[in-house]
Amino acid sequence: MRIITLNLNGIRSAARKGFFDWLARQDADFVCLQELKAQVGDMARHVLNPEGYYGFFHYAEKKGYSGVGLYCRRQPERIVEGLGIPEFDAEGRYLQADFGPLSVVSVYLPSGASSPERQAAKFRFMAGFRPHLDALVRAGRDVLLCGDWNIAHRQIDLKNWKGNLKNSGFLPEERAWIGALFEGGGWVDVYRRLHPEAEGEAYTWWSNRGQARAKNVGWRIDYQVATPALAARARRAEVYKGQWFSDHAPLSIDYDYASA
């Protein structure tokens, strides 16, 4: 079972950059998308349902903003849109597809980089999201949460960690929150399980400022986070950098798991 996650920074922009041509060659079972920056009326037919996939989307109410999506090889038994938190459900940040014992989720945590107000919103999201994560663990299903978490967990997860200790995405409170998920919270950072010491090759996002991408001054903020039994079946992970579809790179992970 192959699962890909990518923050598109605009699905129409990514399409113009060749994302769907690349996707057609990947043989993925699930594709988790973040930051659609589109509403249903903006979506071309091949974007709503690429050949071989069923598409599902949770759009933001605000035009040109946020939104998440899922491409699935077959129809899920259930789709869940949102977390039941109106403030963030209006921003289109959570989409879950259930198949038998398996749940695949596309999630997009807020960024707090633009203002103190947005950082406060990010903290509210984190506080509301944790009980939901705990409930997913208690349900006993195989669950995979894929997406842009907008948090780098450890020093090896970004190039300039010393310079970002007081910046959103690497704040002590954010790192402690995501660390608690991986250290006793019932969740596994799947890429780190396969590549515990990887640094520069693990980065998934680069600022558009300066020469960040050319110099690989990046961050690892895109994750596949799984319940332990599913994480143990991960066999191969790759951050694809052969083409650029957005300011993020696709993270692909293969699992020894019968695809839904």
N, C-alpha and C positions, 0 to 999 in steps of 0.2 A: 504494500500500500504506500503510495507516494503522496505526500502532502506538501503544498507550496503555500507560503505566505508572503505577501508584498504590500507595502504601502505605496499606492500608485501616484500620490500627489496629483490626483485628477485622472479619472479613467479615460476621458477623451484624449488627454495629452499622452498618456501611456500608449493608447491605441495608435496614435500618429507615430510614435517612436518604435513600433514593431512588436509591442507586447503580445498581441494575439497570434501573430505568426510564430513567435517563440513558444508560446504556450501550447500551440498545436503539436509541437514536437516533444513535449515533456512527458506524456503518458501519465499525467497526474490523476489521482482519484478524487482529490479535493483541492480546491484553490481558495484560499482565504484572502480577501481584499480589504484594504482600509483606505480611507480618505478618497472616496469616490468623487467628491465635489460635483455631484450631479443629482438631478431628480429624474423620475421615470421618463418624463417627456424628452430628456436629453439623450436617452440611451438608444443607440441603434440596435437593430434586430440581432446582429451578430455579437453584440456586447451583452444583451440580455440573456441570450442562450447560445454561446459558442457551440460549434459542432461537437456533439458527443456529451454535452453538459446541460444540466438544468441550472438556471441562475436564480438566486434569491438575494434580496437586497433590503437593507434597512437604511433609508435615506434620512438625512438631516432635514429639518423643516427650513432652515436657512439655506438659501440658494448658494451654490458654489462652495459648500462647506461640508467637511467631515463625511460621514456615511460609510457603511461596511457592506460587504457582499460575500457570497459563497457560490462557487461552482461545484456541482456534485454530479457524479456519473449516473446516479439514479435518484428517483424521487425519495426524499426522506419520509419517515413516518410522521414526523412532527417538526415544525419550525417555530422557534421562539424568537420574537423580536423584542429587544429591550430588556432591561433589568427591573422594570417596575419603579424606576426612579424618574419622575417626569422631567426634571431638569436635564438629565443626560439622555433619556430616551428621545427627547426632541432633537438631540444632536446626532442620532444614529450611530451608536457606539457598540452595540452588542447584537449578534445574530448567531443562533444556535440551531444546528440540524441534528436530529436523532435518527439513528439506524440501529434497530435491535439494541444491543448492549453498548453501542458506541455513540458518543456525542462529539461533534466537531463544531468549534466556536470560532468566529472571527470577531476580534475585539480591538478597540482603538481607545487607549487611555488618553485623556486630555494632555496637552502640553501646557506647562505653566510659564514658558519662556517669555511670553509677550507682555505680561503685566502681573503685579501682585494679585490682582483680582482673579486672573486665570490660574495662578498657582493655588489660590484658595479653593477654586473650583476643582482643581486636580486633587487636592487633599480630600474634598468632600466625596469625589468619585471613589477614591481609594477606600475611604471609610465605609461607603455603601457597598462596594464591590466585595470586600472581604467576607461578610456573612454569606453572600451568594456563593463564593468559592468554597467556603466551608460546607455549605449545603450540598454542592456538587460532590464533594469528597464523601460525605455521609451517604449519598444515594448509592454508592457502590458501583457506578458505571465506569466504563473506560471513557475518559474525557480528555480531549485535546483542545487547548486554548491557543489559538494562533493570532499573532498580530503585533502591532506597534504599541509597546507598553510605555514608551517615552521615559524609561528609567534604565540607566546602566548600573548593573548590580555591583560589580567589583572594579578594582583599579585596572585590571587587564581588559576591561570592557570598553575602554576609551583611551585615545592616545594621550590627551592632555589632561590627565586626571587631577593633577595638582592645581591647575588653573581653573578647574570647574567645581571645586569643593563647595562653593557657595552658590552654584548655578542650578537652575531647574534641570532635572534629569539625573543629577548626581548629588542631591542634597542628602544629608544623613538620614532624615526621616523617610525619604523615598527608598533609599537603599535598605534601611532596616525593614521597611514594609515588605518589599519584594523578597528580601533575604528570609523573612519569617515564613514565607510560602514554601521556600525550598529547604528550610531547616526545621522540619517538624510540622509543617503546615499541610502535608499530604500531597505536595506537588513537586515535580522534577523539571528542571531546566534541561530539555532534551539535548540541545546542542552541547551544553557543557558536560553532560554525561558522556558524550562521544568524544569531545575534544576539551578535556579539562584545563589545558594550559594554552590553548590557542589565543593569540592576541590580534595582530593586524588583519590576518585573514578572516577573523570572525566579525569584523565590523560590518554593519548593515546600513548605516546612514552617515552622510557627509554633508556638512554645511555648504551652501552655495557661495559662501564668502571666500575670498582669497583663492588659494590653491588647495583647499582641503582635500578634494578628491585626488588630485594629482599627487599630493604628498601623503595620502592615506591617513589624514588626520580625522579619523572616524570614531563612531560610537556603535556599540552593539546594543540596540534598543528593540530589535524585532526578535521575538521569541516563538518557539513552540514549547508550551508548558503542558505536561501530561500527568495523569495519575500514574502511580508507580508501575503497575503491571504493564500498562501500555508503553511507558517510557523504556522499560527493560527490553522491549522488542524493537527498539530503534537500531538500525544497522548502519546507516550512512547519512551524512549531512553535508550540504554544500551551500555556501553563499556564492551565488552566480554573479560574476562581474564581467562576463564577456560582452554584454550589451548593457546600456543604461536606459531604463524606462522611466525613472524618476530619480529623486535624490536618495532613495533607498534601493537596496539590492534584494532580489528574491532569496528567501531561505527555503531550501528543499530538503526534506528528510524522508527516508525510506524506512518503513516498518515491516517486520515479519508478522503481518496481521492480515487476515482475510478482509479484503476491502468490502465495504458495505454495498 
